[in-house]
Amino acid sequence: MGIGIGMMSSYPGAKEGAIERHEAAQQIFLPETPHAMPVAGLLRQLHVSATEGLSDDEVSARRKRFGANTVTARRPTRVASLLFHQFKSSVVYLLGFAAGLAFYFGELEEGSAIIAVLAINALIGFVTELKAARSIEALRALGARTARVRRESGVHVVTADELVPGDIVVLDAGDAVSADLRLIETSRLSADESALTGESVAVDKQTCPVSADTRLGDRASMAFKGTAITRGTGTGVVVATGLGTELGRVTRLVLEADPGSSPLERKLARLSAQLVFATVAVAAAIGATGLIGGEDPFVMVEAAIALAVAAIPEGLPIVATLALARGMWRMARQNALIEHLSAVETLGATTVILTDKTGTLTENRMTVRRLSTASGEITLETEARKDDERLQLSGDRPTAELLRIAVLCNDAHLEHPDESGNGDPMEIALLRAGLHAGLTRTALLDGHPIVRKHAFDPVTKMMATVHECGDRVLVAVKGAPEAVLAAATHATVEQGEIALDDDTRSEWLSRADQLGQHGLRVLACAMKMDTLADVAPYERLMLVGLIGLEDPARADVPQAIEDCRKAGIRVVMVTGDHVVTARSIGRAVGLGQNIANVVEGKNIAQVIETGQHGLRDVGIFARVNPEEKLALVRAYQAAGEIVAMTGDGVNDAPALRQADIGVAMGLRGTDVAREAAAMILLDDAFPTIIGAIREGRIIFANIRRFVAYLLSCNLSEVMVVGLAVLSSLPLPLLPLQILYLNLVTDVFPAFALAFGEGEAGILRHPPRDPREPILGRRRWIVIILHGGALTAGAFGALATSSWLGLEARATVTVTFLTLAFAQLWHTFNMRDPQSPLIVNEITRNGWLWSALLLCVALLAVPPYFPPAALLLQLSPPTADMWSVVLLFSLAPMIVTQTISVVVRGSPKIAATTMRRHL
């Protein structure tokens, strides 16, 4: 039994034999290029017999050395780490410090309120992200697979993770390959390797070695883990398991890829750091000034807490989380499942989409596109025909004969055009085309039973079936055009047949080349009649015609790509398929003029070295392996692009993981691809990405709007407290009042602003500069001016209250209510400067009106409700107090809107504003 028998005969003792077998397992060195090694030499190196397989002892010894045949999957999301993630923010740290300071000085209400705010924000983010993570993990469920192996001279079924190097695996149509195999026997064996290589056509396999430097997609002597057998039978010896397989190598790339933080996370982190720095600086300056001036240290500490609470928009993380969560839920309803909240906004910043071809731009289903005979050429525009709209070929004898031969010379099974069928994808496509012409294989075989089959031979590049035809036999042949034409002596024409001479053969070969230049896979069909069933099948054939097949572009992709172009987003195809096929699909989906510039994977390094200019000129990258896809994503990111990568195969996974936003197909996508992606398309529709990009842009615009609103409101609170301290005035706002103000006037209006539906033409604008912060210099200037206006209104109310002779608590109440209502009316200042004054995106927002009504109630009731009034230290307002509140709360909005109208009316200023807006 392979190694075992040899060792037992050399060493009579069983114990010595077991030791020797273990030592042999320890001495095995797996070949680096098994595809280039002769079968006999490889089997010797692996110490195994192809007919007997390994013994149980040898399997155990090898499993100890090489481990289980498993590929590491991403660990499930841990609840603790997800919860901890909610507190990783400098803003949270500062507020936590302020809460601790409040507790230390006995301000239990202030400290508890701050902790409550932090807890609410953390709970919202935790629940939302946990729900998304669990949805993703449900999609990743991996089913247990089995394999048939030859061990101890018999064939056994074992689980896939039990395979070891040297195992002899038996393959049959429909099997999933569970390890990397060097094929040692094949019979018409074909494998679907689209998930690993991106090649949509099944690959014919053989046992002859190929060159050591042959690229993955052309290693015909190998079968790889993660692929599927579509036709034929064979056996192979395991040469790699687990992470040592090509699938495992891709998985290692996925684990090594580091997408980093999202653009939104980086921008919010930068903004938070700026706020923290500014808050600490202001608090330190005011505190130092007060202490130098002889102020009570306790009063200064209370002022510092008030400044910290006022400067930090507690509503910012809550509203940002809810805005992203709403975007996630909206996109889920549109068949886009998002794993991380920040990925929603990242889509809106996308500047380039690197898209796989097979299954993403195409249907991943072979289709008969053209039928070429002596009588002409027929183009089949679509397969989506109804039963009563069959392809009419009654008047076209050569074309009808061509489809008849294609259906007869076939091993696949398909009963209805809408079924997926069983067998080789190309043969299924032939049967589907026959069904649309009213030709069913079952009916044809009833009239012409199969007498003999000649399996496809990679050497002859043809296959044949022999059928009864009355007292004679019909030989149906299909194969590579050059092979069939070389074996043909005649060709079918409308009137009968004609002899093939050199000129006619050249003409047919030219037709085949033209079909190939359109990205079609070309088959030639031929036939002959004879009296003997064992007649040589590939001699004196009569050519019937040519069939062009393709993996068709998805019907909804061209419009989606056009929408990307209008949105200023480049779409670049990155595929493992051949150049001609890639260019044809690029032309079909409308990738633009750049499809003329196609770069093969072996030349990618030179393109990357040229930098951004070289990358911009390329529309298609073909024959690309997983490492090269990963390198491309990194190159675009290094050039300053925000990269979205789409794909469905194992070969796409590393790039999906590395990209700023990885988008996997949920229906046809592999488990590895779905695991690596940040977004999964539940309908596999490329246009869904465009809808997600639009949602992302709306979210960012809304985030920018409510951040400006929150910061201008908080700045006004800082200025009110700071100026009061510097002026040696009593605090006009207390820490708990500020916190309540922030929770009411910040959260609800900001949340309503975050719910804006966005402008209709948002996809007609180019993507924003990825380096652009949430708030640029111009927006900070506007925020400061708005904050100043709100502060002026509050001090106007404060001064008027003193003039009216109100006592201290009533004065604080007027100041508090004035600033609160001024912040509510401030929401109307958030409209686009170019929009109409009355009817605009703000006034059309129903959520905002509801938020304003709620906030008015939450502000008006507490002063009249004793427990709340006591906690917030407010007194019931009189009619005079309300008059002051309304006057000075409306004044900032009226002044601001008046200035906006004047600025808009100035042609020069309006033009400058428009340019900045664009």
N, C-alpha and C positions, 0 to 999 in steps of 0.2 A: 504494500500500500504506500506508494511514493517513498518518502523518506523513511517512514516507519519500517517497511519490509526490508529495505536496504540495511538499516541499522540493526534490525533484529537478526539478520543473517550474519552480520559481521561480528556481533557481540551476542553470544548465547544467553547471557543473563538478562532477565527482563528489567532489572533495576538499572543495569548499565545502559540498556537501550533507551529507557526513559530519560536518563541523564543526557545521552547523546542527542536525543530529539530536542531537548530543552536548549542545549548548547547550539544546535543548528538554528533554532528559532532566534537565538540571541545574535547569531552571525549573519542573518539575512540583511542585505542592504537593498532597499527599494530603488529601482532604476529611476533616474531623473528624466529620461526620455523613452518611456516604454513604447510609445507609438513608432519609434524608429528602430526597435529591436526585432529580430526574427523571433517567431514564436518559440522555436525549440530552445534557443539560447535564453530567452526570458524564463521559461519553465525551469530550466536548470538553475538559473540564478535564484529563483524562488523556492527551489527544492520541492517541486510538486509534480505529480503525474496528472495529465489532462483527463485520463480515463478513470482514475481512482480517487483523486482529490486528496484532501488532508485527512489525517486521523484525528480522533477526538483529543488525544494528548497534544498533538501539534497545534490544534486550534486553541487549546487552553494556554499553551506556552506563548503563542503569538498574541493572544489577547492581553496577556500580562505585559508584553513589551509595547504593543502598539495602542492598547486601550480600546474602548468601545467605538463603534462606527457611528458616532453622533457628531452633529454640528452644534456648537454652542449657540443658544438662542438668548435674546435679551431677557434679563430677569424681569419678572412682573414688577410693576410700579409699587414701591413700598409706601404704605400709608404714612409712616413716620417721616420719611424724606419729603413726601409731598406736602405735609403739614409744615415742616421746617422751612421749606422753600417760600412759604407765604410771609415769613418774617425776615427774609434776607433783603433788607433795604435800609439805607442810611436814614431815611425819614422815620422808619419804625424805631431805629435805635435812638434817635433824638427824642421822639415822643416818649419812648420808654424811660429815658433819662429824666425827662420832665415829670413823668408820673412818679418816678422814684423820689425826686426832689420834693414833690408835693406831699407824698406820704411822710417823708422825713420831717417836714415842718408842720405835720398835722393837718394838712389840707386834704382830708380824706375824700371829699366830694370831687375835687378836681382830679386827683389821682385815679379814683375809681372810674370817672367818666372817660379819661384818656385810655385806660386799659380796656374799657368796654368798646370804644371805637376800634382799637386795634384788633380785638377779638372778632368783632363783626366782619371786618374786612378779611381777616384770615379765614373765617368760616365760609364766606362767599367764594373766595378763590379756591379753597380746598375742595368744597363740594363740587364745584364746576369741573375742575381739572381731574378729580377722582372719577367722576362719571365718564368723562371723555377717555381717560386711560383704560378704564374697564371695558368700554366699548371696543377700543382698539385691541385689547388682549383677547377678547372674544373672537375677533377675526383671525387671531394668530394660532388658534387651536390646531395642533399638528396631529394628523392621524397616524397610527402605527402602521408600518409597512412590513411586508415579508419578502423573502427571496428564496428561490430554489437553488440549492447548492449541492454539488457532488462531493460527498464525504464518505469515507470508509467504503468506497466502491458503490455507493448507492446515492440516490437523489433524495434530499431531505428539505423540508420547508422550515426556515428559521426566520426569526425577526431580523430586520435589516441591521440593527445595531450589533448583532452577533457576528457579522462578517469580519474576516481578518485578511490581511495580505496573503495571497496564495490560494484563497478559496476559488473553486471553479463554480461559476454561476451560470445557470441555464436560463436563457432568455426566450420569450415568446411575445407575439404581438399583444399589446395592451399592458405589458409589464412596465413598472417604473424601475429605472435603474437605481440601485441602492448603494453603489460604490463605483469608483473609477475602475473600468475594466479594460484590459488589452484583449481584443477579440482573437480567439483562436479557431473558431468555426463560425461560419455564417451561411445562411440560405435565404437569399432575398431580404436580408435584414436592413431595415431603415429605422431611423430614430428622429423624433421631434426634439430638436435642441434649441428651439426658439427662446426658451426661458433662460438659457445659459449664454447663447451667442447672438440672439436677435435675428437669426436666420429663420424666415417663416416657412421655408420648404423643408420637408423631411430629408435627412441626409442618408444616402446609401452607404452602407458599411461593408467593409471587406477586411481580410486578414493580412494583406501585404503591408510591410512596413512603409512608412512615409518618411520624408526628410526630417531630421532632428529639429530644424528651425521652422517647421510648418506651423502656421497659426492655428489656434484652437478650433475654429470653425471648419478647418480642412483636414483634421486628423481623422480620416475615415477608418483607421484601424482601432479606434477607441470608442467606448461607450462611457458616458459620464454620469456621475451621481446627479439626480435631480431632473434627468431627461426621461423620455418615454419611448418605448418601442412601438412603432406604428405598423410595422409589417415584418413578416418573416420570422425566422428562428435563428438561434446562435448560442454560443457559449463563450465565456470570457474568464480570464483569470484576474482576480482583484490585485491591483497594483497600488492602490491608495485608499485609505479609509478616513472617515472623520474630517478633521481640519486639514488633512493632507490631500484631500481631493480638490478638484477645481472649484467645486461648490464651497468647500471649506476655506479655500484661499480667498474667495470672494467675501465670505463671512468675516475673515480676519481683516480684510480691507474695510468692511462696514464698521467693525469694532474700533479700528484705528482712526476712521474718519471723525473729525471733530467739527460739527457745524457751528460751534460757538454760540454766543447769545444772539438773540434776534435783534434786528435794527431798533425795534420799539423798546426792547429791554435796555439796550445801550443808551438810547435817547432819554428814557425815563430815569435811568441811573445817573446820567450826566446832569439832568435837571435837578434830581434829588440832591446830588452832591452840591450843586450851586446853592440850592435853598438852605441846606444845612450850614454851609460855610457862611452865607449871608446872615442867617439867624444867629449863629454863634458870635459873629463879628458885631452885629447890632446890639445883641444882649450884653456882650462884654463892654462895648463902648458906653452904653447907657448906664450899665451898672457902675462902671468906674466913675462916670461923671456924677452920678448920684452920691456915691460914697465920698468922693472928694468934696462934694457940696454939703456933706454932713447929714445925708438922708438916713433914715432908719434902715439897717441892714435887712430886717424882715420885709419891709416894704419893697426893697430892691429885689429880694428873692421872689416875692409875689409878682413884681413887674417882669422879672426874667421869665417866670413860668407863663405869664400872660403873653409875652412876646413870642415865646416858643410855640405856644398854642396858636397864636394869631398868624405867625409867619408860615407855619406848615399847614397846607391845605389837607386836613384830615379826610376830606371827601375825595381827594384825588385818587388814592389807590382803590377805594370802593367803587367810584364811578368808572375808572379805567377798567377794573375787573368786570363790572357788570356790562359795560359797553362791548368788551371783547367777548364776554359770554353770550350776549345777545347775538353778536355776529356769528359766533360758533353755532348757536341754535338755528339761526336763519339759514346758514349754509348747510346744516344737516338736513333741513327740509328741502334743500336744493340738491341733495345727494352728494354733498361734500362733507366728509367726517374729519374734523380737526382734533388732533391730540393735545396740542398745547395752545393756550389762549393767545399767546403772542404771535403764533403763526398766522392768525387771522389778519393782523395788520401787515405782517411781512409780505403777504401776497400783494397788498396795495402798493408796495414799494418796488415790486419786481420790475427789472429793466430788461431782462433777457430770459427766455424760456428755452432750455435745452430739452428736446423731446425725443424719446425713442420712437422708432417707426412701427415695429410690429406690435399690433394690439393697441397702439395709442393713436397713431395717425391712420393705421389700416385696421381692417376687421380681423386680422390673424386667421383668415379663412381663404384658401385658394379658390379662385373663380376663373371659369373659362371666359376669356374676353374676346378672342378672335378665332374665327375658323377660316382657313385659307385653303382653297381647292383650285383646280384648273379653271373652274367657272367663275372665280372671283373670290372676294373676301367679305365675310360677314362680321360685323362688330356687334357683340352682345352688350348693350348699354347697362343692363341690370338683370339680376336674377329674381328680383321681386315681382314675379309674374303670377297672376291668378290662374286657377285651373283652366278657365275659359280663354286665357290669353297665351296659349302655347305658341312656341316658335313654329311658324309654318314653313316646312321644308318639302312639301309634297311636290313642288315643281323644280326642286334643286336636287337632282339625284346624287351628284358627288358629295354635297354637304351632308345629306342624309346618310350616305354610306360612311362618311368620315365619323359621324357620331355613333353609328352602329358599331363600327370596329372599336371605337374608344370604350363603349359600354361592354362589349364582349371581352376584350382583352383587359380584364380588370379583376382585382381581388377584393375590392372594398364592398361594403354593404350599405345600401341606402334605399329606403322604401318611399320616402316623401321628401320633396325639396326643402321643407322647413326643418327636417331633422339634422342632427349633427353627423350621423353616420359613424361607421366603424371602418378603420383601415387607413391607408396612406392618404393624407390630405389632398394630394394631386389626383388620385384615383376617385376620391369622393367627389371632387369638383367635376370630373368627367361624367360621373353618374348623375350628378345634379343637372348638368347641361342636357344630358339625354332625357331626363324626366321632363324638362321644360319643352322638349321636342316630342314628347309622347312616347319615348323609348324607355322601357323598364327592363332592367337586367333579367328579372325573373321571367318575364314574357319572352324575351329573346332566347334565354336558355331553354325554355320549354320547347321552342322550335328548333334550337340548335344546341343540343346537350354537349357538354365538354367531354372530349375524348382524352385529351392529354394537355398538360401544362408544361411550359418551359419557363422556369423562374427567371426573373431579371438577373442578368449577369453583368457585373461591373466591367468585365472585359469587353463583351460585345455591345454593352449599353442598350440592350433590347430585351423584351420579354415577348412571349407568344402563347396563345391558347389555340388548341385545335378542336373544332366543333363538327358534329355530324351535320351534313347538309344533303339530305336525300341519300343517294348512293355514293356520294363523294364526301370530302371533308373540306371545311373552310379553316384556313390558318389566318388568325388575326394577330397582327404584330404592332407594337408601339415601342418607341425608344427615341434616342437622340437623333436629330435630323441627319447629321453627317453619317451615322451608322446605318440608318434605314435607307438613305439614298444610295449608299455604297452597295447595299444588298438588293436594290430594286433595279429591274430592267424595263418596266413599263409604268405608266401613270394613268389613272382614271380620268376620263374627260366626259363631257355631257353625252357625246355620241357613242362612247365605248371606251377604248384605251388607245394610247399611243406609246411608241417606244421611247425610252429615255436615252438621249445621247449626252455628250459632255456639256454642250451648250445648255440643254434643258436642265441638267443637274445643277449647273452653275446658277441658273435662274432660280431654282428652288432654294439653293443654299443662300442666295442673296435675299430671298423672301424671309428665310429663317433669321438671317442677320438683322433685317429691318425690324422684325418682331422683337428680337432681343434688344435692339437699341431703344425700344420703347419700354424696356424693363420687364418684358414678358418672359416667362419660362416656356420654352418651345418644345413640343413633342411632335414627332412625325408618326403617322399611322399608315400601315400597308396591309395587304392581304394577298392570298392566292388560293386557288382551288386545286385539289389533288385527289387522287384515289387512295392514297396510303396514309394511314393515321400516323405512322412513324416517319413521315417525310421530314427532311431537313428543313427546319422552320425559316432559316434566314438565307434562303437562296431563291433567285428569280421571283422576287416580290413585285407586286404592283402597288406603287405609291397612291394613296388615297388623298392625303392632304396634310396640312399642318394645323396644330392647335396651340394658341397662345394663352397662357394662364398667368394670373397675377393675384397677389394679395391686395384687393382693392382698397382704395382710400375710403375712409368713413365719410358718409355723405355730409355730415355736419361740420367737418373739419375746415374746409376752405373758408366758410363764412367766419368761423372762429379765428382763423389766422388773419383774415382781413380786419376783424375787430381788434386784434392785437396790434396790427400795423397802425390803425387809427389811434390807438392808445399809446403809441410810441414805444411798444415793446417788441423787441426782436425775437423771432422764433428760429431756432437753429436745430436741424435734425442731427442726431447722434445715434448711429445705428451700427450693428454688426453685419449688416447685409452688404451685398456687392454694390459697387459704384453705380453701375447702370440702373439697377433696381431702385437704389436710393434716389437717383436723379429723376427717374420716372415718377416716383411717388411725390417727390418735391414739386415737380411740375403740376401734378394732379391736384395737390392741396393748396397750390398758390404760394409757395415760399418766396417767390420773387426772383429777381435777376441774379441773386447770389447763388442760385442752384448751379450756375455754370462753373462756379469755383467749388469743386468737391475735393476734400483732402482725405486720403486714406490714413488709417491708424498709424502705419509705420512712419508717416511723415508729420505726425502731430507735434513731436518735439521741436521741429524746426519752426512750425507756425507759432508755437508758444513763445519761442525765443524772440520773435519779432514784436511781441507785446500786443497792446490793445489794437493797434492798427491792423496787424495781421489777422487777429481774431474777428475784427469787424467785417473783413472782406469774405469770410467763409460762411456759406449757407448750409453746407452739409458735411458732416464727418462720417465716413463709411469704413467698414471693416475695423471697427473700434472694439478693443477688449475692455474689461472692467477697469484695469489700471489706467488706461488712456482716458476713459470717461471721467474717472476721478481726477486725473491731472487737468482735464479741460475745465471742470467745475472750479478747481482751485485757481486756474489761470484767469478765468473770467472774474472771480472774486478779487484776485490780486489787482485786476484792472479797474476795480471800483464798482463792479456791477453787483446788483442784487439778483441772485440766480435762483430760478425755479427749475427743478429737474423733474421730468415726468418719465414714467416707465412702469413696466409690469414684470420684468424678468429678473432672474437671479443676477444677471450681468449688469443690471441697473442699480443694484442695491448700494454699493459703496458710494456712487455719485448721489443717490437719493439721500443718503445719510449726511454727506458733506454739504450739500446745497443749502442755501438759506431757507428754502422751502422745498422739501421733497414731496412729490405727488405720485402716489401709486394707484394702480387700477384695482378696484375692489372685487370685480367679478372674475377677471382673467389674471389678475396679478398673483404672483407667487407669494408664499408666506414670508420669504426672506425680503422681498420688495416691500410688502406691507409693513413689515417690522421696522424697516429702515426709514420709512417715510413719515413726514409730519402731517400729511393730509392724504386721505384715501377717497377716491371717487367711487361712490357706490354704484354709479351707472356706467362707469368707464367712458364717459363722454368728455371729449376735449373741451367743448363749449362750457362745461361746468366750471372749468378753470377761469374762464373769462368772467363768469358771474361772481366767482370768488374774488377775483382781482378787483372788480367793481366794489364789492362789499368791503374789501380791505381799504380801498381809497376813501370810501365814505367814512369808515371808522376812523382813519387817521385825521381826516378833515374835522370830524366831530370831536376827536380827542384834542386836537389843536384848539378848537373853539372853546371847549369847556375848560381846558387848562388855562387859557387866557382869561376866561371869566373867573375861575377860582383864584388865580394869582392876583388879579386886580382887586378882587374882594379882600383877599388876605393882606395885600399890601396896604389897603386902606386901614385895616385893623391895626397893623404894625405902626403905621404913621400916626394914627389917633393915640395909641398908647405911648409911643416913643416921644412924640411932641409934648404930650401931657407931662411925662416924666421930666423931660428936659426943661419944661417951663415951670416945674415945681408945682404942678396942678395935681389934685387928687385923680386917681385912676378913673377915667370916664367909662371904662369897660373892665369888668372883672374876668378872671380866667374862665370861670364856669359859664359866664355869659358869652364869652367868645367861642367857647366850645359848642354851646348850644346854637349859637349863630352859625357856626360852620356846619353843624349837622343839618340845620334846617335850610338856610339860604344857599349853602354850598351843594349839598347832596342832591336834593330834589330838582332844583332848576338845572344843575349840571347834568344830572341823569336824563332829564328831558332833552337837553341839548345833544346828549350822546345818542338819543333815539331819532335824530333827524334822518330823513330819508335820502338826503343828498341831492345834488343838482342832477338834472337829466343828462347833461352832456359831460359828466365827469370822466367818461372813457375817451372823450375827444381831446383831452389834454395829455401831454407827455408825462411820464413818471417824474416825480420830484427827484431832485438831486439826492442820492443816497446819503451824502455827507451833510445834508441840510438838517439842522436841529429842529426839535419840535417848535421852539420859539427862537427866531432870529433877532437880530438887533432891532429891526423896524418894529417887530411885534412887542419887544420889551419896552420900546419907547411908548407905544400905544398903551401898554399895560400901566406904565408909570403915570401917564396922563390920566387914564381912567381912575387909577387909585387916588391920584391927587384930587380929582373932581369929587369922588366919594368922601374923601377926608374933609374937603372944604365944606361939603354939606353937613357932615357930622359936627364940625366945629361951629358952623353957623347955628345949628340947633343948640349946641352947648352954650354958646354966647347968648342966644336969645333966652334960654332957660334961666341963665343967671340974671339977665336984664328983667325977666318977669318975677324974679325973686323966689324961684322954686327951691325947696329944700334939697339936700344932697342926693337922697335916694330918688326923688322925682327927676332931678337933673340927669342922673345916670340912666333912668328909664327912658327919657326923651332921647338921649344920645344913642342908647341901644336900639330903640325902635326906628329912629331916623336912619341909622346906618343899615339896619336890617332891611327896611323897605327900599332904601336906595339901591341895595344890592339886588333886590328882586327886580326893580325896574331896569337895572343894568343889563339884564338878559337881552333886552331889545337892542342894545348897542352891539350885540354879537352878530348882527346881520352882515352880509357881504356889503362893503362900501358901494359897490356898483348896483346893488339890488334896489328895488323901489322902497320908498320910505314906509308905506302902509302895508302893502301885500308883498311879503317876501318869505324866505325859507323859515324865518323865525315865527312870524305871525301865523303861518300855515301849520305850525307844529302843534297838533292837538295835545300832545303830551305836556308841552310847556304851559299851556293854559291850565291844565289840571294841576300841574305842580305849583303854579302861582296861587291858585285858589287854596290848595292844601297849606302852603307856607303862610298865607295871610291868616288862616285859622290858627296855625301853630304859633304865630307871633302875637296875635291879638288876644288869645284866651289866657295864657299864663299869668299876665299881670292881674287878672280878675279871679284867678284860682289860687286861694291862699297857700296850699302846699307848694305849688310851683313858684308862686311869687316869693315865698320865703326862701326857697332853694336858690333862686336866681337873683334874689335881693332886688325885686322890682316893686313898684307901687302902682295902683290902678290909675291909668291916665285920665285926665279931665278933658273937656272939650277943647280948652286952650292948648293943652299938651298935644292933642291929636292934630290940631291946626298946624302947630310947629312941625310935627313929624311929617305931615303930608307935604307941606311947603318945601322943606329942606331935603326931603327924600326924592321929590320929583325934579328939583332944580338941576342936579347933575345930568340926568338923562336928557332934559330939554336943551341944556347948553350943548351937550355932546352931539345930539342929533342935529341941532342947528348948524354947528361947525361942519358936520359931515355933509349936509346939504350944500353949504357954501363951497366947500372944497370940491364937491362933485360938479358944481356948476361952473367952476373955473376950468376952461378947456386945457390949459397947460398943466395944471395940477392933476386934473382927471386923467390926462394921458399918461403922466408919470405914475399915478396910482395903478392904472390899468397894466402898464408894463411890469410893475412890481408884482401885481396879482398874478400875471401870467408867468 
